Amino acid sequence: RPYIRDGLFELCLRTIHLLKSRGEEALTPKLLFGSGAAASGFLVHWEGPRRGQSQLDLLPGLTSPTQAAADEFREWGDLRTLVRRVLQLLRQRYQYVVVDIGQDYNMPLHRAVLEEADEVLVTVPPNRAALLDTRAAMVGLRHLFGAALKKFKLVITAYDPHFGISEREIVQQLGLPRLITIPHDAVTAMQAVNNGVPFVLTDQDGPLGQAVLRLAAAYQP
């Protein structure tokens, strides 16, 4: 699929040395987005199942574990500067910028996103191990962000009350306001992964599609 490409990895390799010598302004809109009508720079457009209707552009992150071993990724301060600059440029072009990050908030790429984000959605399944891990992580996040932790909100994913953990317990354990609960539907979710089409498009009237639409409506009524 065309969506798997170098993206953020290649962007870091090409700009880290420029940041050292010229500062964050070295990452220009032309470098990030490309130039000309058809150019997309490091971003790739997602057409979706209906050509011409999608307004979604993607900046692929690291596509393999070995990429993080590159020398450029040892420069944590420069990486944080780079990510902040990327987000600044994206905000100037797009109405919404959504970033999917990993679990380690100490990684510079992730830390910069958390610092710059207007809102952070913490996704947690009704799994006892995941719940305990997230609760432990919240201790460090509260230390880092203090009052700014108010921008963190909870999204419970793949939920079924028969799993033995209630929504109320998850909220109490994490101390975060719940934004929405997305129900469990393994078949629909797996079909979306295997077919490459988000279930919000294939299950619009089903429980998963409706839940994601309600989530989106929190930001775009």
Disulfide bonds with the S-S distance in Angstrom:
none
